[in-house]
Amino acid sequence: MFVGGGALGWVAPLIALVSKGNQSPTVRAHAVAALNFQILWSIVGAIGYITLCFVVGLIILPIAWLMGVIFGIIAGVRANEGQLYKYPASFTFVK
């Protein structure tokens, strides 16, 4: 999310899910949770890019970027501690 400018946060969780998701149920659970969260906020970020010509995009885009970056870092720290993090403002796209 940090490098992708608010719209590509879903790429890293997808890579983790595809590469190690079948080998470890823990990695799969973390990757699916991260993927669902990042897909939602990447969609919001894409809407922000689309509406940049309006004032609304100037508000939506930084919020989407901050949500993805801040909660992604918190979830990464929790995953490193062995805890499954429940993302706020998330929706289930992938099961």
C-alpha positions in Angstrom: 0.0 0.0 0.0 2.9 2.4 0.8 4.7 1.8 -2.5 1.6 1.4 -4.6 0.2 4.8 -3.7 -2.9 3.5 -2.1 -4.1 1.2 -4.9 -1.7 -1.8 -4.9 -1.8 -3.0 -1.3 -3.4 -6.3 -2.3 -0.4 -7.5 -4.2 1.8 -8.6 -1.3 -0.9 -10.5 0.6 -1.8 -12.3 -2.7 1.8 -13.3 -3.2 2.0 -14.6 0.3 -1.3 -16.5 -0.1 -0.3 -18.1 -3.4 3.3 -19.0 -2.4 2.9 -20.3 1.2 -0.9 -20.5 1.8 -1.1 -24.2 1.1 1.8 -25.1 3.3 0.8 -23.3 6.5 -2.7 -22.6 7.8 -1.4 -19.8 9.9 0.1 -18.0 6.9 -3.1 -18.6 5.0 -5.2 -17.0 7.8 -3.0 -14.0 8.0 -2.8 -13.6 4.2 -6.5 -13.9 3.7 -7.2 -11.3 6.4 -4.7 -9.0 4.9 -5.9 -9.6 1.4 -9.5 -8.8 2.3 -8.5 -5.6 4.1 -6.2 -4.4 1.3 -8.6 -5.2 -1.5 -11.2 -3.0 0.2 -8.9 -0.1 0.8 -7.3 -0.5 -2.7 -10.8 -0.1 -4.2 -11.3 3.0 -2.0 -7.9 4.3 -3.2 -8.8 3.7 -6.8 -12.1 5.6 -6.3 -9.9 8.4 -4.8 -7.7 8.4 -8.0 -10.8 8.5 -10.2 -12.3 11.4 -8.2 -9.1 13.5 -8.0 -10.5 16.0 -10.4 -13.1 16.7 -7.8 -12.3 17.8 -4.2 -13.5 14.5 -2.9 -10.5 12.6 -4.3 -8.2 14.8 -2.3 -9.8 13.6 0.9 -10.5 9.9 -0.1 -7.0 9.1 -1.4 -4.9 10.0 1.7 -7.4 8.3 4.0 -7.2 5.1 2.0 -3.4 5.3 1.9 -3.2 5.9 5.6 -5.6 3.1 6.5 -3.7 0.6 4.4 -0.3 1.6 5.7 -1.0 2.1 9.4 -3.2 -1.0 9.9 -0.9 -3.1 7.6 2.0 -2.2 9.9 0.0 -3.0 13.1 -1.1 -6.3 11.6 2.5 -7.2 10.6 3.7 -6.6 14.1 0.9 -8.7 15.6 1.6 -11.5 13.1 5.2 -11.4 14.1 4.1 -11.9 17.7 2.0 -14.9 16.6 -1.4 -13.3 16.9 -4.1 -13.1 14.3 -5.1 -9.5 13.8 -8.7 -8.5 13.2 -8.6 -5.6 10.8 -11.0 -2.7 11.4 -13.2 -1.6 8.5 -12.7 -4.8 6.5 -15.0 -6.8 4.2 -14.7 -10.5 3.3 -13.9 -10.9 -0.4 -11.7 -14.0 -0.2 -12.5 -17.0 2.1 
